[in-house]
């Protein structure tokens, strides 16, 4: 009986792993993920605002040190001038996501401007590395119905996060480590940044966070690997 109940629980958990497209007033919206329910001990590291010619190589070295893969949500205005750096990210086996062409507040953009920003960045990324992203992360994590409509039309999932390092805010290493290691769970999506060399706390905190979670048997995967579960 206990075995049956466990199997039944696992079935319902797995059924809840995928967030279905939502339809409101006849409009179909894209999936939005802050995390992902899975029975597997998978966690995702994500990096925003790059590529940066100074910080991104350091992040790549750190990820290589621990043998893990991550997802980089890149800005088109950075990709435009740092295509070789983006190639290095892809060559290292990491995933590329779209973080808009510029880091704009989408509340101030029209539907057409939102679409153009995403499409322009997709085109730049495709030109640089031969891959068109299927994932988008809006600047500041702002999600609107307009964004969800546009992303559905572009066949892209919206990826947010449920663990925010706030490394951009000069948050002390000790605070980042404490917050990111608090109650880790399968399907967590962690937010860090590689867009500036001033974020030294990103590297030093991750050098503690990654091995700590690996010791707890968590495995770091890309967002797409997570969603494939």
N, C-alpha and C positions, 0 to 999 in steps of 0.2 A: 504493500500500500504506500509506504514512504517513497519507494522508487517511482511509483506511478505519479505521485504528487510532484516529485522533483522533475520528472519528464514533462508533466503538464505545465509547470512553472517555466521551464526552459523554452517550451513551445511558445507561450505567450510573450516571453521576453524577446525571442527572436522575431516574432510577428511585429513587435514594436520598434524594430531596428530601423526601419525605413520610414522617413517622413514623406507622406504622399503629397502630390501637388494639391493645393487648395483652390476651390472655385467659389468665387463670390460674385453674385449678380452676372453670372455667365462668363466672367473673366477668370482664366486659369493662371495661377501664380506659381512661381518657382519654389523649389524646396529651400528652406532656411535651416541651417544646422548650427547650434551652439556647442553641441557635443553629439555623441552617437552611442546608442545602446548596443552593446555587444557582450557576448560571453567571453570573448577573447581579451587577454590583458594588454590591449593596445592603447597607446597614447600618441598623440600627434604634437610635434613641435612645429610652429609656424612662425615665419619671420616676415615683417612688413617693411615697406618703404625703400627697399633696395632696387637694383644692386648698387653697392658702394665699393669703389675701388680699394678702399682701406679696410673697412669693417667686414665686408662679405668674405674675403679670403680667410680672415681670422675665424669667422663662423664655420666656414667649410673645413678648416683644419681641425676645429674642435669636434665637429660631427664625425670626421674621419677617425679621429682619435678613439671614439667610442663605437665606431662601426655602425652608425645609424643614419637613417634618411629623414628628411624633413620637407616641408612645403614652403616655398618662398612666394609671397604675394608682392609682385613688383609693380612699380610705377612706370608708366610709359615714358614720362619725361626723363627718367633715369636710364631706361632701356635704350632710348634714342641715342645716347652718347656712350653707353657702356655695354654694347652688345657682346664684346669679347668676354666680359665678366659674366654675363648671363650664360654664355656658352659653357663656362667653367662650372657653373652651378648644375647645369643639365648633364654635363659629362661626368660629374661626380655622382650621378644617379638620383638627384633630387627632383622634386616636382615643382612646376611653375604655375602660379595662379595669378589672376588679374586683380590689380588694386587701383584700377582707373588710370587714365593718362596723367591727371594731376590729382593732388590730395585735396579735392574740393568738398565742401559741405553740400551734399546732394539736395538738401532742402532749398538751396538757392539755384538749382539747375532745373531746366525744363526736361520733359520726357525725352525730347530729341537730343538734348545736350548730354543726358545720362547715357543714352544709346551710343552716341558718337564717341564719348570718352572710353567706353568699354571696347567698342569695335576698333577704334584707333590703336588702343593698347594691344588688343589681340593680334592685329595686323603686324605691329612692330615685333611682338614676341615670335610670331610665325616666321617673319623675315629673318630674325636673329638665330632661332634654334630649330625651326621647322616643325614646331608644335603649336597648336591653337589651344589655349586653356579652356577647360570646361568648368572651372571654379572661379568665382569672383568674391572678393571681400571689399565692401564699400568703405571708403575713408571714414574714420571715426566710428565704424560699426553701425552707421545709420541705415536703417532699413525702412523703406516706404512701400506702399502698394504699387506705386509707379515703378520702383526698382524691381520688385518681384514680377511685375508684368513684363518689363523689358527683358529680364534675365530668362524668363520662360520662353519668350520669343527667340532668344539667342541660344536656348538649350543649355543654360548654365545654372549650376547650383550656387547658392549664396552661403558662404562659410564665415561664421563668426567665431566665438570662443567662449569657454566657461572658466578659463584660468588666465588672468591678466597679470603679467609681470610688472607692468608700469615702469619698465626699464627706461623709457624715454623721459621720465619725470625725476631722474636722479635718485630713484628709490634705492636705499642702502641694500647691499648684498644680503645682509642678514634678514631683512624684511621680505625680499623677493624669494629667498630660499624657504623661509617659513611659510609664506602664502602658497607657493607652488607645490610644496610637499604636504600641505594640509589635506588630509582625506583624499588621496589620489584614487581615481576610479577608472575602470575600463571605459574607453571612449572619450576621455578628456581631450580637449583641444587647447593647447597652451599658446599664448601670444607673446612674442618677443619682437625685437626690431634689429635690422641690420643696415639701416639707412644712414647711420652716422657713426663716425669713429669716436665720438664723445660718449657713446654708450658702452663704456668699459665694464659696467656692472652686468651687462648682458653675458659677457664671456665668463667672468669670474663666478657668477651665480650658477650658470649652466654647468660649469665644471664641478659643481657640487650636486646639483639637481639630477643630472643625467645618471651618474653612477649610483646615486641613492635609489632611484627608481628601478634601475636595472637589478640592483640587489634584491628588490622586492618582486622580481620576475616580470616587470613590465617590459614590453617591447615597443620601440619607437617606430612608427610607420608613417607613410604619407597619408594625406587626406583621402586620396582615391583608394588606397589600400584599405583604409578604415571603412569607407562607404561600400566597398565590395563585399563586406561581411554579411 
